[in-house]
């Protein structure tokens, strides 16, 4: 059987997006698609290197941690934000590959990207939502260093 656990619930995600602008992609999705997106978001979140240890070594998810009984609200919110981006068609691997593009021309339209500001942190860590990254970043190990852990 496939593990279908993820952070938060579809119903809680519905409540989260009911109060937000530009939430149509979540609102218009069916419950099955939302659950799949939350599972994919959980996989992306759990691929990061967080401070502390799981509350129980037998738990599947990375949260709760450090003896806490509940998953922090900021992790649940990050999962909803990531899930919505995934439902909207963002593919983290393609976002990462696009960082290498410095100029792109299609017919008469030319797009150039300024890469002098350095890599975009949320993209290089496979998190498709900058807002979700801002919620998760303080929970990561290593101060300004980010170590990606994938299994």
C-alpha positions as a LaTeX table, in Angstrom:
\begin{tabular}{lrrr}
\hline
Residue & $x$ (\AA) & $y$ (\AA) & $z$ (\AA) \\
\hline
Unk1 & 0.00 & 0.00 & 0.00 \\
Unk2 & 1.24 & 3.50 & $-0.87$ \\
Unk3 & 1.77 & 5.85 & 2.07 \\
Unk4 & $-0.65$ & 8.72 & 1.60 \\
Unk5 & 0.19 & 10.74 & 4.69 \\
Unk6 & 0.94 & 14.43 & 4.37 \\
Unk7 & 0.97 & 17.64 & 6.38 \\
Unk8 & $-2.44$ & 19.05 & 7.24 \\
Unk9 & $-5.72$ & 17.98 & 5.67 \\
Unk10 & $-7.62$ & 18.76 & 2.48 \\
Unk11 & $-10.36$ & 20.38 & 4.59 \\
Unk12 & $-7.85$ & 22.58 & 6.42 \\
Unk13 & $-6.34$ & 23.50 & 3.05 \\
Unk14 & $-9.82$ & 24.50 & 1.86 \\
Unk15 & $-10.16$ & 26.79 & 4.89 \\
Unk16 & $-6.67$ & 28.23 & 4.34 \\
Unk17 & $-7.38$ & 29.13 & 0.71 \\
Unk18 & $-10.94$ & 30.36 & 1.36 \\
Unk19 & $-9.40$ & 33.46 & 2.94 \\
Unk20 & $-6.81$ & 34.11 & 0.21 \\
Unk21 & $-6.85$ & 35.90 & $-3.11$ \\
Unk22 & $-5.79$ & 34.04 & $-6.26$ \\
Unk23 & $-6.66$ & 30.66 & $-4.79$ \\
Unk24 & $-8.71$ & 29.39 & $-7.73$ \\
Unk25 & $-6.29$ & 26.59 & $-8.60$ \\
Unk26 & $-6.82$ & 25.03 & $-5.15$ \\
Unk27 & $-10.54$ & 25.79 & $-4.94$ \\
Unk28 & $-11.24$ & 24.36 & $-8.41$ \\
Unk29 & $-9.31$ & 21.12 & $-7.82$ \\
Unk30 & $-11.10$ & 18.00 & $-6.66$ \\
Unk31 & $-10.25$ & 16.37 & $-3.31$ \\
Unk32 & $-8.22$ & 13.61 & $-4.95$ \\
Unk33 & $-5.98$ & 16.08 & $-6.79$ \\
Unk34 & $-5.56$ & 18.13 & $-3.61$ \\
Unk35 & $-4.49$ & 15.01 & $-1.68$ \\
Unk36 & $-1.99$ & 14.07 & $-4.39$ \\
Unk37 & $-0.59$ & 17.61 & $-4.40$ \\
Unk38 & $-0.29$ & 17.57 & $-0.60$ \\
Unk39 & 1.55 & 14.25 & $-0.77$ \\
Unk40 & 3.97 & 15.69 & $-3.36$ \\
Unk41 & 4.42 & 18.80 & $-1.18$ \\
Unk42 & 5.19 & 16.58 & 1.80 \\
Unk43 & 7.89 & 14.80 & $-0.21$ \\
Unk44 & 9.51 & 18.13 & $-1.13$ \\
Unk45 & 9.34 & 19.37 & 2.47 \\
Unk46 & 10.70 & 16.13 & 3.90 \\
Unk47 & 13.66 & 16.33 & 1.50 \\
Unk48 & 15.02 & 19.32 & 3.43 \\
Unk49 & 17.40 & 19.13 & 6.39 \\
Unk50 & 15.58 & 20.41 & 9.48 \\
Unk51 & 16.91 & 21.27 & 12.92 \\
Unk52 & 16.26 & 18.67 & 15.59 \\
Unk53 & 14.97 & 15.14 & 15.42 \\
Unk54 & 11.65 & 13.52 & 14.77 \\
Unk55 & 9.50 & 13.20 & 17.87 \\
Unk56 & 9.38 & 9.45 & 17.28 \\
Unk57 & 11.87 & 7.42 & 15.24 \\
Unk58 & 8.96 & 5.36 & 13.90 \\
Unk59 & 7.12 & 8.35 & 12.40 \\
Unk60 & 7.11 & 8.63 & 8.62 \\
Unk61 & 6.97 & 12.42 & 8.35 \\
Unk62 & 9.77 & 14.78 & 9.40 \\
Unk63 & 7.33 & 16.64 & 11.66 \\
Unk64 & 6.51 & 16.85 & 14.50 \\
Unk65 & 10.04 & 17.27 & 15.86 \\
Unk66 & 11.75 & 17.63 & 19.22 \\
Unk67 & 9.04 & 16.10 & 21.37 \\
Unk68 & 6.23 & 18.25 & 19.98 \\
Unk69 & 2.87 & 16.53 & 19.56 \\
Unk70 & 1.64 & 18.57 & 16.58 \\
Unk71 & 2.98 & 19.58 & 13.20 \\
Unk72 & 3.76 & 23.33 & 13.35 \\
Unk73 & 1.22 & 25.56 & 11.62 \\
Unk74 & 3.93 & 27.07 & 9.42 \\
Unk75 & 4.76 & 23.61 & 8.02 \\
Unk76 & 1.09 & 22.92 & 7.25 \\
Unk77 & 0.73 & 26.33 & 5.58 \\
Unk78 & 3.90 & 25.72 & 3.56 \\
Unk79 & 2.47 & 22.39 & 2.41 \\
Unk80 & $-0.73$ & 24.07 & 1.19 \\
Unk81 & 1.23 & 26.76 & $-0.66$ \\
Unk82 & 3.49 & 24.19 & $-2.32$ \\
Unk83 & 0.52 & 21.98 & $-3.20$ \\
Unk84 & $-1.24$ & 24.91 & $-4.88$ \\
Unk85 & 1.85 & 25.69 & $-6.96$ \\
Unk86 & 2.05 & 22.05 & $-8.02$ \\
Unk87 & $-1.64$ & 22.04 & $-8.93$ \\
Unk88 & $-0.97$ & 25.15 & $-10.99$ \\
Unk89 & 1.55 & 23.22 & $-13.06$ \\
Unk90 & 4.87 & 24.24 & $-11.52$ \\
Unk91 & 7.43 & 21.48 & $-11.80$ \\
Unk92 & 10.36 & 22.04 & $-9.39$ \\
Unk93 & 12.84 & 20.20 & $-11.63$ \\
Unk94 & 12.01 & 22.44 & $-14.60$ \\
Unk95 & 12.20 & 25.56 & $-12.44$ \\
Unk96 & 15.68 & 24.47 & $-11.39$ \\
Unk97 & 16.75 & 23.81 & $-14.99$ \\
Unk98 & 15.49 & 27.23 & $-16.06$ \\
Unk99 & 18.02 & 28.90 & $-13.76$ \\
Unk100 & 20.65 & 28.13 & $-16.38$ \\
Unk101 & 18.80 & 30.11 & $-19.10$ \\
Unk102 & 20.28 & 33.55 & $-19.73$ \\
Unk103 & 18.44 & 34.37 & $-22.94$ \\
Unk104 & 15.43 & 32.84 & $-24.65$ \\
Unk105 & 13.89 & 33.79 & $-28.01$ \\
Unk106 & 10.56 & 32.60 & $-29.37$ \\
Unk107 & 9.58 & 34.12 & $-32.73$ \\
Unk108 & 9.83 & 37.89 & $-32.12$ \\
Unk109 & 9.74 & 37.68 & $-28.33$ \\
Unk110 & 13.06 & 37.71 & $-26.48$ \\
Unk111 & 13.41 & 37.18 & $-22.74$ \\
Unk112 & 16.65 & 37.77 & $-20.85$ \\
Unk113 & 17.22 & 36.87 & $-17.21$ \\
Unk114 & 19.50 & 38.72 & $-14.81$ \\
Unk115 & 21.46 & 36.01 & $-12.98$ \\
Unk116 & 23.88 & 38.42 & $-11.29$ \\
Unk117 & 21.81 & 38.32 & $-8.08$ \\
Unk118 & 22.74 & 34.66 & $-7.62$ \\
Unk119 & 20.53 & 31.60 & $-7.48$ \\
Unk120 & 17.03 & 31.87 & $-6.12$ \\
Unk121 & 17.17 & 29.91 & $-2.87$ \\
Unk122 & 13.69 & 28.38 & $-2.93$ \\
Unk123 & 14.17 & 27.15 & $-6.50$ \\
Unk124 & 17.54 & 25.50 & $-5.87$ \\
Unk125 & 15.93 & 23.70 & $-2.93$ \\
Unk126 & 13.02 & 22.47 & $-5.10$ \\
Unk127 & 10.36 & 24.48 & $-3.24$ \\
Unk128 & 8.11 & 26.05 & $-5.90$ \\
Unk129 & 6.64 & 28.74 & $-3.62$ \\
Unk130 & 8.76 & 31.61 & $-2.24$ \\
Unk131 & 6.14 & 32.16 & 0.47 \\
Unk132 & 6.37 & 28.51 & 1.55 \\
Unk133 & 10.17 & 28.77 & 1.55 \\
Unk134 & 9.96 & 31.78 & 3.86 \\
Unk135 & 7.92 & 29.67 & 6.28 \\
Unk136 & 10.25 & 26.66 & 6.13 \\
Unk137 & 13.64 & 28.42 & 6.03 \\
Unk138 & 13.80 & 29.27 & 9.78 \\
Unk139 & 13.32 & 25.57 & 10.61 \\
Unk140 & 16.33 & 24.40 & 8.58 \\
Unk141 & 19.66 & 23.28 & 9.95 \\
Unk142 & 22.83 & 25.27 & 9.29 \\
Unk143 & 22.06 & 28.97 & 9.44 \\
Unk144 & 22.71 & 30.34 & 5.95 \\
Unk145 & 23.76 & 26.96 & 4.62 \\
Unk146 & 21.22 & 24.73 & 2.96 \\
Unk147 & 21.88 & 21.02 & 2.49 \\
Unk148 & 19.41 & 19.15 & 0.35 \\
Unk149 & 18.69 & 15.60 & 1.45 \\
Unk150 & 16.74 & 13.34 & $-0.91$ \\
Unk151 & 15.89 & 9.71 & $-0.46$ \\
\hline
\end{tabular}
